[in-house]
Amino acid sequence: MNVGIDRQVCIGCEQCVDTCPEVFTMEGKKALVKSNPITRDWESMCLEAMDSCPVNAIAIQDPHAFMLLSSGELTPHWLAL
């Protein structure tokens, strides 16, 4: 599973970092994914972080389901996987 953050949309609220600090970190005033792909251990927390993002800046690609999940756009153009 791969996670992406649209740093142009991110408002730096740190909700994702609070939800899953193993995957998300802050770089300056914006959130950043530490590394991809994400292990199965953190998938549910990443989904929770995506759902809790107030500006829908997080998208997740699940290669097991061949789906792109996003709380915002259907197919985020910025998620380069």
Buried (B, 14 or more C-beta within 10 A) or exposed (E): BBBBBBBEBBEBBBBBBEBBBBBBEBEEEBBBBEEEEBEEEBBEBBBBBBEBBEBBBBBBBBEEEEEBBBBBBEEBEEBEE
